[in-house]
Amino acid sequence: MKFHTADLCDAHHEIVDVLEPRLQSYGGAVAIFGEITTIQLDEDNSDLITLLKSEGDGRIVVVDAQAAHCAIVGDTLMGYALKNNWAGIIVNGYVRDTQNTQNITVGLWALGTYPMKSRKKAPSKQHINLHFLGVDFKEGDFLYADKDGIIVSQRKLI
């Protein structure tokens, strides 16, 4: 289904939140939408790997890596996301292998790239409310992303 975040903002300005424009697209899907699943990491992406190996049902995983200097997602995790029907991954952090991730038809937005992989430090917190780049992310809310930006709504818009 085609959509444009600008049009959704025009039609639903009173119920959408817009992320600060700091994330860049690194995935092969240039527009994604779906229900949000949340996870907060402390440089340890082990639980994210497990999550992406489970059925995504078109959902989007929002990852708060707290802008740690390590790559949370690369081409291997994007492969899991594609295989298991995840629409996309939004990362408050960094990614790598972007020469490959851009060819995988899953959405991937992140602060930037960083070549060092994540370190195994501590377990994650899943299915919790997150806040970064001016937006609250709640499990079950809906996210829409395209070249114009990323928006979040408590209800499905399309």
N, C-alpha and C positions, 0 to 999 in steps of 0.2 A: 504494500500500500504506500503510495507516495504522499509525502507531507513536507511542509516547510516550517521550521521553527518560527520564522518571522510571522507567517500566517497564523500559527497557533497562538503566538503572543498577541496579535491583533484581536483575534476572536475571544481569547480567554485571559486577557491581561490581569483581571482581578484574582485569578486563581493559579497563576504560574509564577515560579521563581526562576530567575535566570542566573546561571553561574557567571562569576567574573571571567572575562575572556583570557584565561591563562593556559588552558589545556590545548594541546596540539593533537591532531589526528594522525595515528600511526597504523591503523588497520585498513583492511581491504574494503570494508563496508563504509561508505561515506555518509549514510543516514541510517539511524537505528531508532527503534522505540521498543519499550517493554517495561514490565514490572521490575521493580528494584529489589535486589537482595544485597545486604550489606555485610562487610567484613572489615575489621580494623586490625592492622598488622604492626608488629615491631620488628621490621626487617626480616621476618620469617614467613615465607610464602607457602609453607607446607600445607596449611589448612586451605589456602586458595587452590592449590593443586588438587586436593581432595574434592573441593567444591566443584571445580571445573571438570572433573572426571565424572560428576553426577549429571543427571539429566537437567538441562537448563530450561526447557519448555519456552524458549524465546525470551527469557528474562535477561536482565542486565545486572552484572555484579558491580557494585560501587565499592572500591577499595580505598580505605584511608591508610596509606603507608606513612602518613605524617611527614611527607616530603623528605624522607630519609634518603641519603645518597647511596642507593643501590638499585639495581634493576629488579622490579617485582614481577614483571611479565616479559617474556620473550617468545620466540617462535614455537617452542614446545608447548607452553601453556595456551597459546592461541590455537594450536592444533587440537588440544583437548576441548577448548571452547567450541570450535567448529564441529568436531565429531559429536559433541553432546548437546548441540542445539542451543548454545548461548548466543544471544543477539550481540552482546558487547560487554566491554570492560572499561570502566572509568577509574582512573588511578590518580589519587593525590600522591604522586610519586613519579618514579622513572621507569622506563622500559628499555629493552635492547633488542638486537636482531631485527631492527626495523626494515632492513633491506628485504627480509622475508615476511615480516608481519603485514606489510602493506599488500602482500599477495594472498592473504588469508581473508576470506569474506566474513569477517567478524569485525565489529566496530571496536576501536581501541583509541582512547584519548588519555593523555598523560601530560605531566608538566614538561617532560623532555626525555632525553636519552642519557644513559649512563652505562658504561660497559661492564661494570662489576656486578655479578649476581648477588642475590640476597644471602644473608647469613642466617643460620638457624639459631635464633635467640630465645624466643618465647612464644607460647601459643597465642592464637588470635582470639578476638572477640567477634562473634558472629551474630547477625540478626539484631543489631543494636542501632540506635539513632546515631547518625554521624552529622558533623557540620564542618564544611570547608568551602572555600571560595564563595562565601556569602550565602550558602544554601544549606538547608536542613534536608537530609536524606533519611527517609523512614522506610523500613521494610514494608513492601506492598504499595508504595507510591509508584508513579510512572515517570519514566525519563524519556526524553526525546532529544536526539542530537543530530546535527547536520553541519554543513559548512558554515552556517551563520551562528551557531552556538549550541548550548546545551540548556535545556529547561526541565523543570520538575513540577509535577502536579500531583495532588492527592487523589485525583480521579483520572480515569482513562479519557483521553481527548479525541482519539480516532479509533 
